[in-house]
Amino acid sequence: MGMALDELVRSAVAALLHATGESQTDLATVLSISQAQVSRRQAGTAVWSLADCDAVAAHYNITAHDLLAGPTRAVEALPTERRRASGRSATGARTAAEGGVL
């Protein structure tokens, strides 16, 4: 049997943060929650709600189904323009994301 759904979501969120170069703080801002709340969800001490999953998926321009399918599917579904350019720092990727379409 595979990972539990909550583990899949946590893994997918971590993979998306890494792939885009965004921080938990960046994601928290988009979701209108605190970085600490994102951290608790990622640590498994709080859960990602279905509404959170919809908001996370919309932020990354993927479907909730792609997010719930886990990290591989979530990152594969991520639009090219949302991906951190190779060799670019996470800070640079965040700056570009802030200036681009979110």
C-alpha positions in Angstrom: 0.0 0.0 0.0 1.2 3.5 -0.8 1.5 6.6 1.3 -1.5 7.9 3.2 -3.3 10.9 1.5 -2.0 13.4 4.1 1.6 12.2 3.5 1.1 12.6 -0.3 -0.1 16.1 0.1 2.8 17.1 2.4 5.2 15.5 0.0 3.7 17.2 -3.0 3.7 20.6 -1.2 7.4 20.1 -0.3 8.2 19.1 -3.9 6.4 22.1 -5.3 8.1 24.5 -2.9 11.5 23.1 -4.0 10.6 23.1 -7.7 9.5 26.7 -7.7 12.1 28.0 -5.2 9.3 29.3 -3.0 9.4 29.3 0.8 6.8 28.3 3.3 6.4 32.1 3.9 5.6 32.6 0.3 2.9 29.9 0.3 1.5 31.1 3.6 1.1 34.6 2.1 -0.9 33.2 -0.8 -3.1 31.1 1.5 -3.6 34.0 4.0 -2.2 31.9 6.9 1.0 32.2 8.9 4.3 30.5 8.0 3.9 28.6 11.3 0.6 27.2 10.1 2.2 26.0 6.9 5.0 24.5 9.0 2.6 22.6 11.2 0.7 21.3 8.2 4.0 20.2 6.6 5.2 18.6 9.9 1.9 16.6 10.2 0.8 18.2 13.4 -2.0 20.0 11.5 -3.8 18.8 8.4 -4.1 20.3 4.9 -7.8 20.8 4.4 -9.5 20.2 1.1 -10.0 24.0 0.8 -6.2 24.4 1.4 -5.5 21.8 -1.3 -7.7 23.7 -3.8 -5.8 26.9 -3.0 -2.4 25.3 -3.2 -3.3 23.7 -6.5 -4.6 27.0 -7.9 -1.5 28.8 -6.8 0.7 26.4 -8.7 -1.6 26.2 -11.7 -2.2 22.5 -11.3 -5.3 20.5 -10.5 -6.2 19.4 -6.9 -6.1 15.8 -8.4 -2.5 16.4 -9.4 -1.7 17.7 -5.9 -3.4 14.7 -4.2 -1.6 12.2 -6.5 1.7 13.1 -4.8 5.0 14.8 -5.4 5.9 13.2 -8.8 2.6 14.0 -10.4 2.4 17.5 -8.8 5.8 18.5 -10.1 5.2 17.0 -13.6 2.0 19.0 -13.8 3.7 22.3 -12.8 3.8 24.7 -15.7 7.3 25.4 -17.0 7.1 29.1 -16.3 6.5 28.3 -12.6 9.7 26.2 -12.3 12.8 27.6 -10.8 15.4 28.1 -13.6 18.3 25.7 -13.1 21.3 27.5 -11.6 19.1 30.3 -10.3 19.0 31.0 -6.5 15.8 30.4 -4.6 15.7 34.2 -3.8 15.9 35.0 -7.5 13.1 32.6 -8.3 10.9 34.1 -5.6 11.6 37.6 -7.0 10.6 36.4 -10.5 7.5 34.7 -9.2 6.4 37.9 -7.4 6.8 39.9 -10.6 5.1 37.2 -12.7 1.6 35.7 -12.9 0.7 33.9 -9.7 
